[in-house]
Amino acid sequence: MVITSGGVTYKNEPWHRECFTCTHCQKSLAGERFTSRDEKPFCAECFGELFAKRCTACNKPITGIGGTKFISFEDRHWHNDCFFCASCRTSLVGRGFITDQEDIICPECAKQKLM
């Protein structure tokens, strides 16, 4: 069918607005935030659920879409808002930290544990 108006261009190809949909959920992507993987378009929600790293603290996807900031250490990842000391709950963003088995703690709490 010929696109006469209201089309969408993706990867230099024309699409009907109603045909340009998320590969997973089929939601229309025209005018929506989306990303792609393996040349296939996905809505932000499906991409997060299917492919994104998960926050160690809250287990929600870390997509980076919309400027989301996150911290990575070894094989673990946190949203900035979820990266805090396991003992005193102080934010560790931009601060040093110590690992205590699976926990991440601030230097002050680490000193108290040694006493």
C-alpha positions, 0 to 999 in steps of 0.5 A: 500500500502506498504511503501518501501521508503520516508515514514514519521513516526508520532506517531510511525506510518508509513505514505506515504509522500503524505498521511501525510497531514494537517487535515484542508487544506490537504497540505503535511506536510512531511518536514514542520512545523506542530503541532497536536490537538486531535491527528490530524496533522495541518500545522502551518498556519491552526493551527494558524487560527483555534485554536491559541489565537489572538493578541489584537493589530493586531488580528493575531494568536499567535502560539508560533511556531518558538519561538514566544514570547508573553505577556498575561494579564487577558484574552488578549494576544499580540505578543511582537512586538505589546505590547506597550503603547496606548498613546506614543507607547513605548514598554512595554515588560519587563516594568510595565504598567497601564490599562486605561479601554481597553488601556494599558499605560506606567506609565509615560503616566498614570501620565500625565493623572492624572495631 
